[in-house]
Amino acid sequence: MNDALAGLLVLLDLERIEQDIFRGQSRSAVIPRVFGGQVAAQALVAAGRTVPDDRHTHSLHAYFLRPGDPGAPIVYTVDRIRDGRSFTTRRVVAVQHGQPIFHLSASFQTWEEGLDHQEPMPPAPDPETLATGEEMVPRYAAAFIDEGVADRLLEARAAVDLRYVHEPPYATRGTPREPRSQVWFRTNGKLGDVDPLTHVCLTTYVSDMTLLDSVLLAHGRGGWTTGDITGASLDHAMWFHRPLRADDWLLYDQHSPSASGGRGLGQGRIYTRDGKLAVTVIQEGVMRVPR
C-alpha cells in the first residue's frame, strides 16, 4: 500500500461527533474545490456507519449542490429514513460554512437469493498490457493548460492505479471520437481484511474520475486539463449488483448517450476481472465551452 492510498483510507475514516453526525477532512484536488468522488465516498461512509453490518449498499443517488472548500472540514448529518425487514434507507447532507454542498440518499439490503442475469463484459485488453498513469500523463504535458497540470493530475490519482484502454480526451483534442471510454482501475496496494463498505466507498470515489470523458470524446474536447471545457458534476447515481474488491482490477466501461443544454450525460458499468457486472453508474455534469 502506497502513502497516497493510506492517506485516502484515513480520509474516509470519518470522525463521529454525535450519534448521526460525522466530520471529514479534505485533500488537495486537481482543481481548487473538493473532488466530487471524495464527498460522495465520505457521505456513503457516514450513511453506512448507521446501518447494521448485515446490510450492504445496493444503490445511491446524489446531487452536488455547491463547490466544496478543500481547506475546511465537511460535516455529514445522517437522517435515518427507514429501517425495514430487508432494506434500510439513509439520507445524508454534507455541510460547509453553514451551507449544504451535497445531498445523498443511499439504500442498503440484507443478502437474499433471486433472479440473476447480466449484460456480458465487453472486450478489453489485459490491464497489465496498458500504460500506467505515470507512463502516460507526461507524454501529453504539452497539451495541458499549464505546466503544473501533469503533476496535480498524478498526485490526485496516486492512490489508484488507473489505466486507459484508449487515449484519454486530452490526448486527442480536436478530433471527435465515438463517445466511449474504458479504463481499468484498482487501488495502489492491497487492502487486507477491511469491511465490504470500504471497497464500495473506494469504488464510489474512483467512479467520479473519468465518467464524463465519453462526453468530451464525442466533441473532440480535451476537458479541464486543456481549458476547452469548464464544468462540474451535477448528480451521480450508482447501483451495486454484486460484490467487488477495490484492490482487484475492475473494468470501467463508459459511454455518453447525450449532451445538450450545457449538460452532458455519462453512463458506466464496472465489471470484475472475471466478468461479473458489479456496478452501474450514471452521472450528469455541466459542460460549458468557454466564451
GINOR-V754677 format. One line per field, one symbol per residue. ss: DSSP state (H for helix, E for strand, - for the rest). psi: psi as a letter, one per 20 degrees, with the letter a starting at -180 (. if undefined). burial: I if it has 9 or more other C-alpha atoms within 8 Angstrom, else O. A space follows every 10 residues. Layout:
BEGIN
ss = ???
psi = ???
burial = ???
END
This chain:
BEGIN
ss = --HHHHHHHH HH--EEEE-- EEEE------ -----HHHHH HHHHHHHH-- ----EEEEEE EEEE------ ---EEEEEEE EEE---EEEE EEEEEE--EE EEEEEEEEEE ---------- ------HHH- --HHHHHHHH HHH-----HH HHHHHH---E EEEE----HH H--------E EEEEEEE--- -----HHHHH HHHHHHH--- --HHHHHH-- ---------E EEEEEEEEEE ---------E EEEEEEEEEE --EEEEEEEE EE----EEEE EEEEEEEE-- -
psi = prhggghhhh hinqpoirgk pqpqrrrprh qlrpphhghg gghhggghij qqhjpqpiqq pqpogqpqoi jqqppopppn gpnahhqppq ppppppkjqp ippppqqqqq pqqaqorqqq pqqqrphiiq qrghhgghhj hhiqhrhigg ghghghjhip opppgrqrhi hkpioqrpmq qpqqqrqmqq ibmrqhhggg hhhgghhihj hjhhgghhjk qhahhijjpq aqqgrpqqpo gqqrpijqpp pooqroiqpq kjqqpqqqpp qrhjjpohqp ppqqqpoqpq .
burial = OOOOIIOIOO IIOIOIOOOI IIIIIIOOIO OOIIOIIIII IIIIIIIIOI IOOOIIIIII IIIIIOOIII OOIIIIIIOI OOOOOOIIII IIIIIIOOOI IIIIIIIIII OOOOOOOOOO OOOOOOOOOI IIIOOIIOOI IOOIOOOOII OIIIOIIIII IIIIIOOIII IIIOIIOOII IIIIIIIIOO OOOOOOIIII IIIIIIIIOO IIIIIIIIII IIIIIIIIII IOIIIIIIII IOOOOIIIII IIIIIIOOIO OOIIIIIIII IIIOOIIIII IIIIIIIIOO O
END
